[in-house]
Amino acid sequence: IAPFGDAPVAGNRMMADVSKEEQIAMPIVEAFTQVNARAMKRVDGRQAVQKSISEIRRASCEKSLRNFANTYLPAHFRCKPSDMHLELFELLENAATEERGLRLAVAAPRSHAKSTIVSLAYVLWCICYKKEPFIYLISHTIDQAADSLSHIKRELQDNPRLQEDFPEVCEVPGTF
């Protein structure tokens, strides 16, 4: 009940000026507004948590190529790494930090993930963390080099975790 016999106010209008349909809809709109506000707070909270998770992932992978490979490329790194893989991860980490300009030659049998580690994981790690200003992909044939480049491009365009954590280097298809 409004004081002094005035009609209740709805927004800037007097309730007497509001139709019956609007009077019925007002509590529904108000309830929706309150629910929406609570939902937005939850969304903001989820976004803050997701941002924190993203920051933790980025920080934990910045110094470790192996962590980067396992975190951002799990489909390519399902098996436990061998001693050769561990040594290769370490050599590449050092090449990107302490021993920049180092030349590496890696020999191992076919199908031992050399290209996956060197031409995919290492290259993406260098791109995402801006460890190298220029990256050259050299292969036996131009088709092999093009395949390596297309794998890198596919990860940058289609890998949701990379897109979430490194939006500054990932290009979502159709946005450019």
DAQUI-V163112 format. One record per residue. N is the residue number from 1. PHI is phi in whole degrees, -180 to 180 (* if undefined). D_CENTER is the distance of its C-alpha to the mean C-alpha in whole Angstrom. Layout:
n:N phi:PHI d_center:D_CENTER
n:N phi:PHI d_center:D_CENTER
//
This chain:
n:1 phi:* d_center:54
n:2 phi:-83 d_center:54
n:3 phi:-67 d_center:56
n:4 phi:58 d_center:60
n:5 phi:75 d_center:60
n:6 phi:-70 d_center:57
n:7 phi:-74 d_center:54
n:8 phi:-58 d_center:51
n:9 phi:-99 d_center:48
n:10 phi:-117 d_center:45
n:11 phi:64 d_center:43
n:12 phi:-100 d_center:45
n:13 phi:-109 d_center:48
n:14 phi:-76 d_center:51
n:15 phi:-58 d_center:50
n:16 phi:-64 d_center:54
n:17 phi:-85 d_center:52
n:18 phi:-99 d_center:49
n:19 phi:-68 d_center:50
n:20 phi:-61 d_center:50
n:21 phi:-61 d_center:47
n:22 phi:-66 d_center:45
n:23 phi:-63 d_center:46
n:24 phi:-70 d_center:45
n:25 phi:-74 d_center:42
n:26 phi:-57 d_center:41
n:27 phi:-64 d_center:41
n:28 phi:-67 d_center:38
n:29 phi:-62 d_center:36
n:30 phi:-62 d_center:36
n:31 phi:-63 d_center:35
n:32 phi:-61 d_center:32
n:33 phi:-61 d_center:31
n:34 phi:-67 d_center:32
n:35 phi:-63 d_center:29
n:36 phi:-62 d_center:27
n:37 phi:-63 d_center:27
n:38 phi:-65 d_center:26
n:39 phi:-63 d_center:23
n:40 phi:-64 d_center:22
n:41 phi:-63 d_center:22
n:42 phi:-66 d_center:21
n:43 phi:-62 d_center:18
n:44 phi:-59 d_center:17
n:45 phi:-64 d_center:18
n:46 phi:-64 d_center:15
n:47 phi:-63 d_center:13
n:48 phi:-65 d_center:14
n:49 phi:-64 d_center:14
n:50 phi:-62 d_center:10
n:51 phi:-65 d_center:10
n:52 phi:-64 d_center:12
n:53 phi:-62 d_center:10
n:54 phi:-60 d_center:7
n:55 phi:-64 d_center:10
n:56 phi:-65 d_center:12
n:57 phi:-60 d_center:10
n:58 phi:-59 d_center:9
n:59 phi:-66 d_center:13
n:60 phi:-72 d_center:14
n:61 phi:-102 d_center:13
n:62 phi:-63 d_center:14
n:63 phi:-96 d_center:18
n:64 phi:-128 d_center:18
n:65 phi:-63 d_center:17
n:66 phi:-63 d_center:18
n:67 phi:-61 d_center:15
n:68 phi:-60 d_center:12
n:69 phi:-61 d_center:14
n:70 phi:-68 d_center:14
n:71 phi:-80 d_center:11
n:72 phi:-100 d_center:9
n:73 phi:-130 d_center:12
n:74 phi:-62 d_center:14
n:75 phi:-67 d_center:16
n:76 phi:-91 d_center:17
n:77 phi:-128 d_center:18
n:78 phi:-87 d_center:20
n:79 phi:-92 d_center:23
n:80 phi:-66 d_center:24
n:81 phi:-71 d_center:25
n:82 phi:-82 d_center:28
n:83 phi:-61 d_center:30
n:84 phi:-62 d_center:29
n:85 phi:-65 d_center:25
n:86 phi:-61 d_center:25
n:87 phi:-65 d_center:28
n:88 phi:-66 d_center:26
n:89 phi:-57 d_center:22
n:90 phi:-65 d_center:25
n:91 phi:-60 d_center:26
n:92 phi:-69 d_center:23
n:93 phi:-60 d_center:22
n:94 phi:-65 d_center:25
n:95 phi:-63 d_center:25
n:96 phi:-86 d_center:22
n:97 phi:-123 d_center:24
n:98 phi:-76 d_center:27
n:99 phi:-117 d_center:29
n:100 phi:-54 d_center:27
n:101 phi:91 d_center:29
n:102 phi:-63 d_center:30
n:103 phi:-104 d_center:31
n:104 phi:-120 d_center:30
n:105 phi:-126 d_center:32
n:106 phi:-117 d_center:31
n:107 phi:-119 d_center:33
n:108 phi:-159 d_center:32
n:109 phi:-60 d_center:33
n:110 phi:-59 d_center:32
n:111 phi:64 d_center:29
n:112 phi:-112 d_center:28
n:113 phi:68 d_center:24
n:114 phi:-61 d_center:25
n:115 phi:-66 d_center:23
n:116 phi:-63 d_center:20
n:117 phi:-74 d_center:20
n:118 phi:-79 d_center:21
n:119 phi:-90 d_center:20
n:120 phi:-118 d_center:17
n:121 phi:-62 d_center:15
n:122 phi:-63 d_center:17
n:123 phi:-64 d_center:17
n:124 phi:-63 d_center:13
n:125 phi:-60 d_center:13
n:126 phi:-65 d_center:16
n:127 phi:-68 d_center:14
n:128 phi:-64 d_center:11
n:129 phi:-100 d_center:13
n:130 phi:52 d_center:16
n:131 phi:-82 d_center:18
n:132 phi:-131 d_center:20
n:133 phi:-74 d_center:21
n:134 phi:-136 d_center:23
n:135 phi:-128 d_center:22
n:136 phi:-106 d_center:25
n:137 phi:-106 d_center:24
n:138 phi:-119 d_center:28
n:139 phi:-134 d_center:29
n:140 phi:-65 d_center:32
n:141 phi:-131 d_center:32
n:142 phi:-66 d_center:30
n:143 phi:-64 d_center:29
n:144 phi:-66 d_center:28
n:145 phi:-65 d_center:26
n:146 phi:-64 d_center:25
n:147 phi:-63 d_center:23
n:148 phi:-61 d_center:21
n:149 phi:-64 d_center:20
n:150 phi:-68 d_center:19
n:151 phi:-66 d_center:17
n:152 phi:-64 d_center:15
n:153 phi:-61 d_center:15
n:154 phi:-62 d_center:14
n:155 phi:-64 d_center:11
n:156 phi:-67 d_center:10
n:157 phi:-91 d_center:11
n:158 phi:-115 d_center:10
n:159 phi:-88 d_center:8
n:160 phi:-63 d_center:5
n:161 phi:-71 d_center:4
n:162 phi:-63 d_center:4
n:163 phi:-63 d_center:3
n:164 phi:-70 d_center:2
n:165 phi:-90 d_center:3
n:166 phi:-132 d_center:5
n:167 phi:-64 d_center:6
n:168 phi:-70 d_center:10
n:169 phi:-117 d_center:10
n:170 phi:-94 d_center:8
n:171 phi:-115 d_center:11
n:172 phi:-76 d_center:11
n:173 phi:-55 d_center:14
n:174 phi:87 d_center:17
n:175 phi:-99 d_center:16
n:176 phi:-106 d_center:18
//
